[in-house]
Amino acid sequence: MSAQTVTLIILGAALATYVTRIGGHVVLSQFRRIHPRVEAALNAVPAAVLATLVAPSLLTGGVAEIAALVASALLSLRAGPMAAFLAGAAVLLVMRSLGL
């Protein structure tokens, strides 16, 4: 693949991301009031995205991946998301370096 092709792909992906983000804002700004069910659904999107990212590791991961998920989940109850992410990454790094 040439550098020009890669650049065009990156620019196309950036444009698609921008259009979808700004498009959602433009569409929702046309409404004076958003129905509570729609608002609840939109508030649930981040959790749904997180679940789709975590589920494959939970279902097909080994001991290291599951330990990292458990560490992240437990720490997320007490600390913020960055601390939970760092704890999960640290557990995964240590366990993989030990060959688990």
Secondary structure, DSSP 8 states (H G I E B T S, - for coil): --HHHHHHHHHHHHHHHHHHHHHHHHHHHT-SS--HHHHHHHHHHHHHHHHHHHHHHHHH--HHHHHHHHHHHHHHHHS-HHHHHHHHHHHHHHHHHTT-
